[in-house]
Amino acid sequence: MTAEEIVREIYGNDYTIDDLKHIEKAVVDEQEHWRKKKFKKEIEKNVCN
């Protein structure tokens, strides 16, 4: 599913380009957070071994 398809599921066809940009930024920020969290776990795992 693309981001645009997800937005259409939530908003129907009533959304703007700014809405899409705002959602895209939130998704990118969330992905970065989870990447850092996973990386931190990998480091802790390697240090403990």
PDB file of N, CA, C and O in Angstrom:
ATOM      1  N   MET A   1       0.840  -1.176   0.000  1.00  0.00           N
ATOM      2  CA  MET A   1       0.000   0.000   0.000  1.00  0.00           C
ATOM      3  C   MET A   1       0.890   1.245   0.000  1.00  0.00           C
ATOM      4  O   MET A   1       1.839   1.333   0.779  1.00  0.00           O
ATOM      5  N   THR A   2       0.587   2.183  -0.855  1.00  0.00           N
ATOM      6  CA  THR A   2       1.361   3.425  -0.883  1.00  0.00           C
ATOM      7  C   THR A   2       0.824   4.393   0.163  1.00  0.00           C
ATOM      8  O   THR A   2      -0.279   4.217   0.680  1.00  0.00           O
ATOM      9  N   ALA A   3       1.610   5.409   0.464  1.00  0.00           N
ATOM     10  CA  ALA A   3       1.173   6.428   1.418  1.00  0.00           C
ATOM     11  C   ALA A   3      -0.096   7.107   0.923  1.00  0.00           C
ATOM     12  O   ALA A   3      -0.997   7.406   1.708  1.00  0.00           O
ATOM     13  N   GLU A   4      -0.162   7.349  -0.380  1.00  0.00           N
ATOM     14  CA  GLU A   4      -1.352   8.007  -0.929  1.00  0.00           C
ATOM     15  C   GLU A   4      -2.592   7.131  -0.759  1.00  0.00           C
ATOM     16  O   GLU A   4      -3.673   7.646  -0.474  1.00  0.00           O
ATOM     17  N   GLU A   5      -2.452   5.827  -0.930  1.00  0.00           N
ATOM     18  CA  GLU A   5      -3.589   4.917  -0.745  1.00  0.00           C
ATOM     19  C   GLU A   5      -4.052   4.906   0.713  1.00  0.00           C
ATOM     20  O   GLU A   5      -5.249   4.856   0.995  1.00  0.00           O
ATOM     21  N   ILE A   6      -3.095   4.954   1.624  1.00  0.00           N
ATOM     22  CA  ILE A   6      -3.444   4.994   3.045  1.00  0.00           C
ATOM     23  C   ILE A   6      -4.189   6.277   3.369  1.00  0.00           C
ATOM     24  O   ILE A   6      -5.192   6.251   4.084  1.00  0.00           O
ATOM     25  N   VAL A   7      -3.707   7.399   2.848  1.00  0.00           N
ATOM     26  CA  VAL A   7      -4.365   8.686   3.088  1.00  0.00           C
ATOM     27  C   VAL A   7      -5.778   8.670   2.525  1.00  0.00           C
ATOM     28  O   VAL A   7      -6.700   9.181   3.160  1.00  0.00           O
ATOM     29  N   ARG A   8      -5.958   8.099   1.357  1.00  0.00           N
ATOM     30  CA  ARG A   8      -7.303   8.012   0.775  1.00  0.00           C
ATOM     31  C   ARG A   8      -8.226   7.164   1.641  1.00  0.00           C
ATOM     32  O   ARG A   8      -9.414   7.464   1.760  1.00  0.00           O
ATOM     33  N   GLU A   9      -7.687   6.106   2.247  1.00  0.00           N
ATOM     34  CA  GLU A   9      -8.496   5.272   3.147  1.00  0.00           C
ATOM     35  C   GLU A   9      -8.977   6.099   4.337  1.00  0.00           C
ATOM     36  O   GLU A   9     -10.114   5.951   4.785  1.00  0.00           O
ATOM     37  N   ILE A  10      -8.110   6.965   4.843  1.00  0.00           N
ATOM     38  CA  ILE A  10      -8.437   7.750   6.033  1.00  0.00           C
ATOM     39  C   ILE A  10      -9.275   8.976   5.694  1.00  0.00           C
ATOM     40  O   ILE A  10     -10.300   9.225   6.328  1.00  0.00           O
ATOM     41  N   TYR A  11      -8.840   9.742   4.694  1.00  0.00           N
ATOM     42  CA  TYR A  11      -9.466  11.022   4.382  1.00  0.00           C
ATOM     43  C   TYR A  11     -10.433  10.968   3.207  1.00  0.00           C
ATOM     44  O   TYR A  11     -11.135  11.947   2.953  1.00  0.00           O
ATOM     45  N   GLY A  12     -10.488   9.861   2.488  1.00  0.00           N
ATOM     46  CA  GLY A  12     -11.243   9.850   1.239  1.00  0.00           C
ATOM     47  C   GLY A  12     -10.449  10.656   0.227  1.00  0.00           C
ATOM     48  O   GLY A  12      -9.220  10.601   0.228  1.00  0.00           O
ATOM     49  N   ASN A  13     -11.110  11.389  -0.620  1.00  0.00           N
ATOM     50  CA  ASN A  13     -10.396  12.225  -1.588  1.00  0.00           C
ATOM     51  C   ASN A  13     -10.253  13.657  -1.103  1.00  0.00           C
ATOM     52  O   ASN A  13      -9.892  14.543  -1.878  1.00  0.00           O
ATOM     53  N   ASP A  14     -10.534  13.890   0.177  1.00  0.00           N
ATOM     54  CA  ASP A  14     -10.504  15.237   0.736  1.00  0.00           C
ATOM     55  C   ASP A  14      -9.181  15.476   1.468  1.00  0.00           C
ATOM     56  O   ASP A  14      -9.143  15.518   2.697  1.00  0.00           O
ATOM     57  N   TYR A  15      -8.096  15.632   0.700  1.00  0.00           N
ATOM     58  CA  TYR A  15      -6.796  15.925   1.286  1.00  0.00           C
ATOM     59  C   TYR A  15      -6.020  16.817   0.327  1.00  0.00           C
ATOM     60  O   TYR A  15      -6.326  16.886  -0.863  1.00  0.00           O
ATOM     61  N   THR A  16      -5.018  17.493   0.860  1.00  0.00           N
ATOM     62  CA  THR A  16      -4.213  18.404   0.048  1.00  0.00           C
ATOM     63  C   THR A  16      -2.783  17.878  -0.034  1.00  0.00           C
ATOM     64  O   THR A  16      -2.407  16.940   0.669  1.00  0.00           O
ATOM     65  N   ILE A  17      -2.009  18.493  -0.893  1.00  0.00           N
ATOM     66  CA  ILE A  17      -0.588  18.153  -1.005  1.00  0.00           C
ATOM     67  C   ILE A  17       0.112  18.424   0.325  1.00  0.00           C
ATOM     68  O   ILE A  17       0.994  17.666   0.727  1.00  0.00           O
ATOM     69  N   ASP A  18      -0.277  19.498   1.008  1.00  0.00           N
ATOM     70  CA  ASP A  18       0.319  19.797   2.318  1.00  0.00           C
ATOM     71  C   ASP A  18       0.034  18.682   3.320  1.00  0.00           C
ATOM     72  O   ASP A  18       0.895  18.337   4.128  1.00  0.00           O
ATOM     73  N   ASP A  19      -1.187  18.113   3.268  1.00  0.00           N
ATOM     74  CA  ASP A  19      -1.506  16.976   4.137  1.00  0.00           C
ATOM     75  C   ASP A  19      -0.553  15.821   3.860  1.00  0.00           C
ATOM     76  O   ASP A  19      -0.029  15.208   4.790  1.00  0.00           O
ATOM     77  N   LEU A  20      -0.329  15.521   2.576  1.00  0.00           N
ATOM     78  CA  LEU A  20       0.568  14.426   2.205  1.00  0.00           C
ATOM     79  C   LEU A  20       1.990  14.692   2.687  1.00  0.00           C
ATOM     80  O   LEU A  20       2.658  13.786   3.187  1.00  0.00           O
ATOM     81  N   LYS A  21       2.457  15.936   2.539  1.00  0.00           N
ATOM     82  CA  LYS A  21       3.811  16.283   2.978  1.00  0.00           C
ATOM     83  C   LYS A  21       3.947  16.141   4.490  1.00  0.00           C
ATOM     84  O   LYS A  21       4.966  15.660   4.986  1.00  0.00           O
ATOM     85  N   HIS A  22       2.910  16.564   5.221  1.00  0.00           N
ATOM     86  CA  HIS A  22       2.921  16.461   6.684  1.00  0.00           C
ATOM     87  C   HIS A  22       2.972  14.994   7.113  1.00  0.00           C
ATOM     88  O   HIS A  22       3.731  14.636   8.014  1.00  0.00           O
ATOM     89  N   ILE A  23       2.177  14.157   6.478  1.00  0.00           N
ATOM     90  CA  ILE A  23       2.155  12.727   6.795  1.00  0.00           C
ATOM     91  C   ILE A  23       3.485  12.084   6.428  1.00  0.00           C
ATOM     92  O   ILE A  23       4.003  11.258   7.180  1.00  0.00           O
ATOM     93  N   GLU A  24       4.044  12.454   5.276  1.00  0.00           N
ATOM     94  CA  GLU A  24       5.327  11.905   4.849  1.00  0.00           C
ATOM     95  C   GLU A  24       6.421  12.228   5.868  1.00  0.00           C
ATOM     96  O   GLU A  24       7.228  11.362   6.208  1.00  0.00           O
ATOM     97  N   LYS A  25       6.450  13.469   6.354  1.00  0.00           N
ATOM     98  CA  LYS A  25       7.457  13.866   7.344  1.00  0.00           C
ATOM     99  C   LYS A  25       7.292  13.062   8.626  1.00  0.00           C
ATOM    100  O   LYS A  25       8.281  12.622   9.213  1.00  0.00           O
ATOM    101  N   ALA A  26       6.057  12.868   9.063  1.00  0.00           N
ATOM    102  CA  ALA A  26       5.812  12.092  10.280  1.00  0.00           C
ATOM    103  C   ALA A  26       6.291  10.653  10.116  1.00  0.00           C
ATOM    104  O   ALA A  26       6.879  10.083  11.036  1.00  0.00           O
ATOM    105  N   VAL A  27       6.043  10.067   8.952  1.00  0.00           N
ATOM    106  CA  VAL A  27       6.467   8.686   8.695  1.00  0.00           C
ATOM    107  C   VAL A  27       7.990   8.594   8.674  1.00  0.00           C
ATOM    108  O   VAL A  27       8.563   7.671   9.253  1.00  0.00           O
ATOM    109  N   VAL A  28       8.641   9.532   8.019  1.00  0.00           N
ATOM    110  CA  VAL A  28      10.109   9.529   7.952  1.00  0.00           C
ATOM    111  C   VAL A  28      10.699   9.678   9.356  1.00  0.00           C
ATOM    112  O   VAL A  28      11.653   8.984   9.708  1.00  0.00           O
ATOM    113  N   ASP A  29      10.134  10.580  10.153  1.00  0.00           N
ATOM    114  CA  ASP A  29      10.618  10.769  11.526  1.00  0.00           C
ATOM    115  C   ASP A  29      10.453   9.488  12.345  1.00  0.00           C
ATOM    116  O   ASP A  29      11.347   9.112  13.103  1.00  0.00           O
ATOM    117  N   GLU A  30       9.316   8.826  12.190  1.00  0.00           N
ATOM    118  CA  GLU A  30       9.054   7.591  12.933  1.00  0.00           C
ATOM    119  C   GLU A  30      10.013   6.480  12.503  1.00  0.00           C
ATOM    120  O   GLU A  30      10.515   5.728  13.338  1.00  0.00           O
ATOM    121  N   GLN A  31      10.261   6.384  11.203  1.00  0.00           N
ATOM    122  CA  GLN A  31      11.197   5.373  10.702  1.00  0.00           C
ATOM    123  C   GLN A  31      12.594   5.611  11.263  1.00  0.00           C
ATOM    124  O   GLN A  31      13.284   4.667  11.649  1.00  0.00           O
ATOM    125  N   GLU A  32      13.006   6.872  11.306  1.00  0.00           N
ATOM    126  CA  GLU A  32      14.325   7.213  11.849  1.00  0.00           C
ATOM    127  C   GLU A  32      14.421   6.799  13.318  1.00  0.00           C
ATOM    128  O   GLU A  32      15.431   6.245  13.752  1.00  0.00           O
ATOM    129  N   HIS A  33      13.367   7.070  14.068  1.00  0.00           N
ATOM    130  CA  HIS A  33      13.328   6.696  15.487  1.00  0.00           C
ATOM    131  C   HIS A  33      13.514   5.186  15.650  1.00  0.00           C
ATOM    132  O   HIS A  33      14.297   4.744  16.491  1.00  0.00           O
ATOM    133  N   TRP A  34      12.798   4.396  14.848  1.00  0.00           N
ATOM    134  CA  TRP A  34      12.888   2.937  14.971  1.00  0.00           C
ATOM    135  C   TRP A  34      14.232   2.410  14.486  1.00  0.00           C
ATOM    136  O   TRP A  34      14.740   1.430  15.030  1.00  0.00           O
ATOM    137  N   ARG A  35      14.818   3.049  13.465  1.00  0.00           N
ATOM    138  CA  ARG A  35      16.155   2.642  13.016  1.00  0.00           C
ATOM    139  C   ARG A  35      17.178   2.845  14.129  1.00  0.00           C
ATOM    140  O   ARG A  35      18.013   1.979  14.387  1.00  0.00           O
ATOM    141  N   LYS A  36      17.099   4.009  14.787  1.00  0.00           N
ATOM    142  CA  LYS A  36      18.029   4.302  15.881  1.00  0.00           C
ATOM    143  C   LYS A  36      17.836   3.313  17.022  1.00  0.00           C
ATOM    144  O   LYS A  36      18.806   2.836  17.611  1.00  0.00           O
ATOM    145  N   LYS A  37      16.579   3.007  17.332  1.00  0.00           N
ATOM    146  CA  LYS A  37      16.279   2.078  18.417  1.00  0.00           C
ATOM    147  C   LYS A  37      16.836   0.687  18.099  1.00  0.00           C
ATOM    148  O   LYS A  37      17.421   0.037  18.965  1.00  0.00           O
ATOM    149  N   LYS A  38      16.651   0.235  16.860  1.00  0.00           N
ATOM    150  CA  LYS A  38      17.164  -1.073  16.455  1.00  0.00           C
ATOM    151  C   LYS A  38      18.690  -1.072  16.485  1.00  0.00           C
ATOM    152  O   LYS A  38      19.300  -2.034  16.952  1.00  0.00           O
ATOM    153  N   PHE A  39      19.312   0.000  15.991  1.00  0.00           N
ATOM    154  CA  PHE A  39      20.769   0.115  15.981  1.00  0.00           C
ATOM    155  C   PHE A  39      21.314   0.065  17.404  1.00  0.00           C
ATOM    156  O   PHE A  39      22.326  -0.585  17.666  1.00  0.00           O
ATOM    157  N   LYS A  40      20.635   0.759  18.326  1.00  0.00           N
ATOM    158  CA  LYS A  40      21.059   0.770  19.724  1.00  0.00           C
ATOM    159  C   LYS A  40      21.001  -0.644  20.304  1.00  0.00           C
ATOM    160  O   LYS A  40      21.905  -1.050  21.034  1.00  0.00           O
ATOM    161  N   LYS A  41      19.944  -1.395  19.983  1.00  0.00           N
ATOM    162  CA  LYS A  41      19.832  -2.773  20.470  1.00  0.00           C
ATOM    163  C   LYS A  41      20.953  -3.637  19.906  1.00  0.00           C
ATOM    164  O   LYS A  41      21.497  -4.481  20.619  1.00  0.00           O
ATOM    165  N   GLU A  42      21.307  -3.438  18.633  1.00  0.00           N
ATOM    166  CA  GLU A  42      22.394  -4.206  18.011  1.00  0.00           C
ATOM    167  C   GLU A  42      23.711  -3.934  18.731  1.00  0.00           C
ATOM    168  O   GLU A  42      24.484  -4.859  18.981  1.00  0.00           O
ATOM    169  N   ILE A  43      23.968  -2.682  19.062  1.00  0.00           N
ATOM    170  CA  ILE A  43      25.207  -2.320  19.766  1.00  0.00           C
ATOM    171  C   ILE A  43      25.228  -2.967  21.148  1.00  0.00           C
ATOM    172  O   ILE A  43      26.236  -3.546  21.551  1.00  0.00           O
ATOM    173  N   GLU A  44      24.107  -2.867  21.875  1.00  0.00           N
ATOM    174  CA  GLU A  44      24.045  -3.464  23.208  1.00  0.00           C
ATOM    175  C   GLU A  44      24.249  -4.974  23.130  1.00  0.00           C
ATOM    176  O   GLU A  44      24.919  -5.558  23.983  1.00  0.00           O
ATOM    177  N   LYS A  45      23.680  -5.597  22.124  1.00  0.00           N
ATOM    178  CA  LYS A  45      23.816  -7.040  21.939  1.00  0.00           C
ATOM    179  C   LYS A  45      25.282  -7.402  21.687  1.00  0.00           C
ATOM    180  O   LYS A  45      25.794  -8.366  22.256  1.00  0.00           O
ATOM    181  N   ASN A  46      25.950  -6.629  20.836  1.00  0.00           N
ATOM    182  CA  ASN A  46      27.351  -6.899  20.507  1.00  0.00           C
ATOM    183  C   ASN A  46      28.274  -6.644  21.698  1.00  0.00           C
ATOM    184  O   ASN A  46      29.259  -7.360  21.883  1.00  0.00           O
ATOM    185  N   VAL A  47      27.968  -5.648  22.491  1.00  0.00           N
ATOM    186  CA  VAL A  47      28.802  -5.325  23.650  1.00  0.00           C
ATOM    187  C   VAL A  47      28.681  -6.421  24.707  1.00  0.00           C
ATOM    188  O   VAL A  47      29.663  -6.763  25.365  1.00  0.00           O
ATOM    189  N   CYS A  48      27.491  -6.964  24.866  1.00  0.00           N
ATOM    190  CA  CYS A  48      27.264  -8.003  25.880  1.00  0.00           C
ATOM    191  C   CYS A  48      27.909  -9.324  25.499  1.00  0.00           C
ATOM    192  O   CYS A  48      28.189 -10.145  26.373  1.00  0.00           O
ATOM    193  N   ASN A  49      28.149  -9.543  24.228  1.00  0.00           N
ATOM    194  CA  ASN A  49      28.745 -10.819  23.787  1.00  0.00           C
ATOM    195  C   ASN A  49      30.205 -10.763  23.832  1.00  0.00           C
ATOM    196  O   ASN A  49      30.872 -11.742  23.497  1.00  0.00           O
TER     197      ASN A  49
END
